[in-house]
Amino acid sequence: RADDLLEARTVLEEMCRKSPRDNAVKAAVQEVYVRAQAEGVRLRPPSWLLPEELRDFEYLHAPDPQDQGLERNLLVLLHGFGGQKDPFVELAGKLSLPKTAVLVLNGPKEMPEELVDDLPAFSWFDMFDEDFVFIEPKAGERRRLESLESTASLLAGTLASIAGTCGWGAGEVFVLGYGQGGTVALEFLAHPPAS
């Protein structure tokens, strides 16, 4: 049954891309997610579910084809400052964790080419002002902290939407970040959203 739902999701998402305003297609997509959740099948989150800033993502099902859609863990990977999702997609493939789906996101802020050599590059929160001057973390300086809090809230809302649509429980979602992504993960865990 999981195979059928995985295939239906793929077909319907493609139909949604071709006809984004077709209400019958949208209703069919929603029905597939309702059925999947009722049967304990974990589907790739639909792109439209995520906020626009986080729609550039990869979702990998468990490496064993028999486990695909039947995963018990969701690992969320967050890259560092100036990074991107691609190396973490590769890492997820190498980890090959059993019964684990992986969600790899690009940070919400695309970085200007003046700051990095390898484009595209992303940031999770502001580290530089509009003149590319480093924002010092000091008393009274709130821009970095406010940006970090905003991103952690964005991540919390995203994961809540994914949990609600795809059936993930709080104890099944694990967030791992590198560098700046690790800071976002810690902020998210230190100040969890209200349940």
FIVEXDREN-542892 format. One record per atom (N, C-alpha, C): x, z, y. Coordinates in pm, whole numbers, plus 32768, in hexadecimal, padded with zeros to 4 digits. Each point is the difference from the previous one (the first is absolute). Layout:
% residues N
XZY;...
END
This chain:
% residues 195
805180007F88;7FAF80008078;80568000807E;807180467FFE;805880038075;80307F748022;80237FB27F9A;802D7F768018;7F967FAF8049;7F82800E7FD9;7F947FB5803F;7FF280278094;80088081801C;7FF3802E808A;80787FD68055;807880057FC6;80777FD28048;7FF47F6C8023;7FD27FB17FA1;7FF07F718018;7F917FE58066;7F9280477FF6;7F917FEE805F;802D8022808E;804D806A800E;803280268085;80577F92803A;80597FC77FAF;80587F96802F;7FB07F86802E;7FA17FD67FB0;7FAE7F8B8021;7FAF801B807F;7FC180748009;7FAD801F8073;805180128080;807880397FF5;8051800E8078;80297F778035;801E7FA37FA6;80207F78802B;7F867FBF8043;7F8C80167FC7;7F857FCB803D;7FE9803F808A;8021807E800D;7FF280468080;805E7FC48069;80797FDB7FD6;805E7FC2805D;7FCB7F7A8032;7FC37FB57FA5;7FCD7F7B8024;7F7F80098052;7FAF80647FE6;7F7F80118044;7FF08090802F;804F802B8063;8000808D8026;7F7C80348038;7FA97FA8802A;7F81802D8038;7F8A7FF57F9F;801E7FDB7F86;7F957FEE7F9D;7FD780897FCB;7F89802D8026;7FD180857FD9;7FEB800E7F6B;7FDC7F947FBB;7FED80077F6F;8085801C7FBA;806B7FC18031;808580177FC6;802C8090801A;7FEA8030807C;8024808A8020;7FB580637FA7;7F817FE57FEB;7FB080597FAB;80337FFE7F71;80277F8A7FD0;80377FF57F77;8083804D7FF4;80547FF88066;807F804A7FFF;7FE380967FFA;7FA5802F8053;7FDF808E8000;7FC7802C7F7A;7FB07FAC7FC2;7FC880207F7D;806D800C7F95;80667FA98007;806F80087FA1;80488086800F;8015802E807B;8044807F8016;7FAA80757FD2;7F7F7FF98013;7FA580697FD1;800580087F67;7FF87F8C7FC0;80067FFE7F6C;808780327FCD;806B7FD38042;8086802B7FD6;800D8097800A;7FD28038806F;800A80918011;7FAD80497F97;7F8A7FCE7FE2;7FAA803E7F9B;80407FFD7F76;80527F9B7FE7;80407FF17F7D;809080327FFE;802E803C806F;808780368005;806C7F968007;7FDF7F8B8035;80617F93800E;80327FFF8090;80847FFB8010;803F80038084;80247F718029;7FBF7FCF8068;80197F798032;805B8004807A;80407F8F801A;80517FEF8079;7FA280148077;802A804F8063;7FA880128074;7FEB7F7B8048;7F877FE6802E;7FEA7F85804C;8046800A8088;80377F92802E;804A7FFF807F;7FAC80348073;7F807FDB8003;7FA98028806F;7FE980968005;801F80477F95;7FED80907FFC;806880488056;80777FC6800B;806C803F804A;7FF77FDE8094;8030805B8057;80037FDF808E;805A7F878015;7FE47FB58067;804A7F858019;809780158001;802E80718036;8090801B8008;8042800F7F78;7FB3801E7F98;803980197F7B;7FD37F997F97;7FCE7F90802B;7FD07F9C7FA0;806F7FAF7FBE;807A800E802F;80717FBD7FC1;8037805E7F94;7FC87FF57F88;8024805C7F95;80087FB67F7B;803E80427FA1;80037FD07F75;7FC7806E7FA9;7FB87FD77F9B;7FC7805E7FA0;80287FCF7F77;804680537FB7;802D7FDC7F7A;7FB880577F9A;7FC57FC07F9E;7FC3804B7F93;806F80327FA3;7FDD80567FA4;805F80367F9E;80457F8D7FB8;807D80157FD7;804B7F937FC1;7FC97FD57F78;7FC4805C7FB5;7FC97FDE7F7D;7F777FBF8014;7FED7F857FD5;7F7F7FBB8014;7F8880507FCA;8016804F7F99;7F9180507FC8;7FD58071805F;805A8027805B;7FE2806C805E;7FCB7FCE8086;80067F7E8018;7FDA7FCA8082;7F6C8017801B;7FE780438071;7F7880268023;7FDB80897FCA;805180347FA5;7FE480837FC3;806980688026;80447FE78070;806B8059802D;7FC9808B8022;805480627FF2;7FDB808B801F;80498034807B;805D7FB38035;804E80298075;80087F8C8062;800180218081;80197F9E8069;80788031804F;806B7FB47FFD;80798020804D;7FFE7FAB807E;800680418073;80027FBB8081;808E80078035;803C7F8B8018;808B7FF9802F;80067FD68092;804D804C8050;800F7FE7808F;80947FE78020;801F7F8E8037;808B7FDC8021;8033804F8077;807E7FF08020;803D80448072;7FF87FAE8080;80388036806B;80027FC18084;80467F787FF8;7FBD7F99802F;803C7F7A7FFF;7FF87FBC7F79;7FBA803D7FA1;7FF57FC77F7A;7F827FAD7FF0;7FE77FDE7F83;7F887FB67FDC;7FDE801E7F6F;7F8D7FD47FD6;7FCD80247F7B;804D7FBD7F8E;80387F8A8015;80377FB17F92;8065804A7FA7;806380478037;805B80497FA8;7FBA806D7FAE;7F9480388036;7FB780687FB8;7FA67FC67F95;7FD47F858013;7FB87FBA7F96;805F7FEA7F8B;807A7FD88020;80677FEE7F99;801F80847FBA;800C806B804E;801980867FC6;7F8F80277FA2;7F857FE9802A;7F8C80227FAC;80077FB67F7B;80277F818005;800D7FB27F84;806C80397FA5;806E802D803B;806E80387FB1;7FDD80897FC7;7FB3804E804D;7FD880847FCE;7FA77FF37F86;7FA77F9E8003;7FAA7FE17F8F;7FBD807F7FC9;7FC1804A8059;7FC3807F7FD9;7F817FE97FAF;7FF580427F8E;7F887FEC7FAC;7F8380388043;7F917FBB7FE9;7F7C802A8031;8000801D8096;80567FB7804A;800D80178090;7FF37F7D804C;7FA07FFD805B;7FF57F91805E;80548025807A;802F7F9C8049;805380198074;7FC97FB38077;7FF28046806F;7FD77FC5807F;80788006805D;802C7F8C8030;80747FFA8059;7FD07FC48084;8013804D8069;7FCF7FD98085;80737FDD805E;7FE77FA6805C;80597FED8072;7FD0805D806C;805E8034804F;7FDC8056806F;7FA77FB68062;7FB4804A8051;7FA07FC08059;803B7FC1807D;807F801A801B;803C7FCD807C;806F7F9B7FDF;7FE67F81801F;80687F9B7FEB;8068800F806E;807E7FFD7FD7;806D8017805E;802E7F7E8041;80268007807F;80317F888044;808C7FD97FCE;801C7F808007;80807FD07FCC;8078803A804B;7FEB8033807A;806E803E804B;8037807D7FBB;7FB0803D7FAB;8029807E7FC1;80347FF27F71;7FE87F8D7FC0;80267FF37F73;803D7F777FE5;804D7FF97F95;803F7F827FD8;7FAD7FB57F98;7FBA804B7FAC;7FB87FC57F90;7F69800B8016;7FC47F928027;7F6F7FFE801A;7FB57FD07F86;7F8380247FEC;7FB980608052;802B808F7FE1;7FF180548060;8023808D7FF2;7F908053803E;7FEA80757FC6;7F8E8051802A;802A80918015;7FAF8044804E;8013808E801C;7F7C80477FE8;8009807F7FDC;7F87804F7FE9;7FD18046807F;805F80218058;7FDA8040807E;806B7FDF8067;7FDD80188080;80577FDA806F;808080538002;80707FBA8009;808380418010;80427FD38082;7FCC7F918039;80357FC8807C;7F8D7FEA8061;801F800C8081;7F987FE38063;7FF87F6A8019;7FAD7FD7805F;7FEB7F72801A;807D7FB98035;8063804C8030;807F7FC6802E;806D80097F96;7FD980207F83;805B800F7F8E;806380738010;7FD780668049;805280798010;7FD080647F98;805F803B7FB6;7FE180607F97;7FB38076803A;7F9480247FC1;7FB08074802A;803D807C7FC0;803F80528050;8042807A7FCF;7F9880657FD0;801380397F88;7FA6806B7FD4;802780848043;7FBE801F806E;8020807A804A;7F8080418031;800D807C802D;7F8D804C8031;7FB97FB3806E;7F7D7FF97FF4;7FAF7FBD8066;7FEF7F6A7FE8;80537FC57FAD;7FF57F707FE2;7F9F7FEF7F8C;7F8E7FC4801A;7F977FF97F9B;7FE77F727FC9;803F7F9A8038;7FE07F777FD7;801A7FE87F6B;807280297FCF;801F7FED7F72;7F9E804D7FA8;7FE9807E8024;7FA980547FB1;7F707FCA7FFF;7FCF7FD68073;7F797FC88006;7FF57F7F7FAE;80687FAF8004;80027F857FB1;800480207F6B;805180637FDA;8008802B7F74;7F7980357FD1;7FC180568050;7F7E80387FDC;7F977F927FF2;80057F9E8057;7FA27F907FFA;80127FB07F7F;807D7FE87FDA;801B7FB67F85;7FD780517F85;801B80828001;7FD880547F8D;7F6880007FF3;7FBA80018070;7F6E7FFA7FFD;7FD17F787FCC;80427F968029;7FE17F797FD0;80147FF87F68;806E80397FD0;801C80037F70;7F9680537FB7;7FDC80728038;7F9B80567FC2;7F7B7FB77FF3;7FD77FBC806A;7F847FB57FFC;80057F8F7F9B;80737FBE7FF9;80137F937FA0;7FF580337F71;8046806C7FE3;7FFC80367F77;7F7680377FDD;7FBB80388062;7F77802F7FE6;7FA47F8A7FE0;800F7F928049;7FB07F887FE4;801E7FC87F76;80817FFB7FDF;80277FCD7F7C;7FC9805B7F92;800C80828015;7FCD805F7F9C;7F6A7FEE7FED;7FB87FF4806E;7F707FF37FF7;7FD37F7E7FC0;80467F94801A;7FD97F7D7FCB;80387FE87F75;807A802D7FE9;80437FE17F81;800080747F9E;7FCE80748028;7FEE806E7FA3;8079805A7FE9;80618000805B;807480577FEF;7FE0808D802E;802580647FB0;7FF1808B8027;807C802F804A;7FF380698050;80728033804F;807880237FA8;7FE880357F88;806D80267FA6;80407F8B7FB8;7FCE7F888019;80377F887FBE;80537FA9805F;800480268080;80467FB18065;808180478027;806F7FB57FFA;80838036801F;803E7FA8806D;80338040806A;803A7FB78070;809680198002;804C7F928003;809280098003;80317FA88072;804A803C805A;80357FB58071;8096800D800A;803D7F998038;80907FFD8018;801880058097;80598058802D;80228007808D;7F84801D8054;7FE27FA5805C;7F8C80118057;7F7F80067FAF;7FF77FB57F94;7F8D80067FA7;7FF3808A7FC1;807180407FE5;7FFF80887FCB;7FCB80638067;80207FE9807F;7FCC8055806A;7F687FF48007;7FCD7F857FF3;7F6F7FEB8000;7FC180467F87;803F7FF37F8B;7FCC80427F88;7FFB80978012;8069803B803A;800280918018;7F9680298065;7FEF7FB2806A;7F9980208063;7F767FF97FC0;7FEA7F9C7FAE;7F817FF07FB8;7FE680787FA5;8067802D7FB9;7FF080717FA4;7FF980868048;8049800D806F;8000807F804B;7F7B80168049;7FBE7F918025;7F8180088048;7F9C7FA67FBC;7FD780287F88;7FA37FA97FB3;7F797FF48047;7FBE7F8E7FE9;7F7C7FF0803D;7F9C80627FC1;7F9C8021804C;7F9780587FCB;7FB67FB77F91;7FE580447F92;7FBC7FC17F8E;7F6C7FF6801A;
END
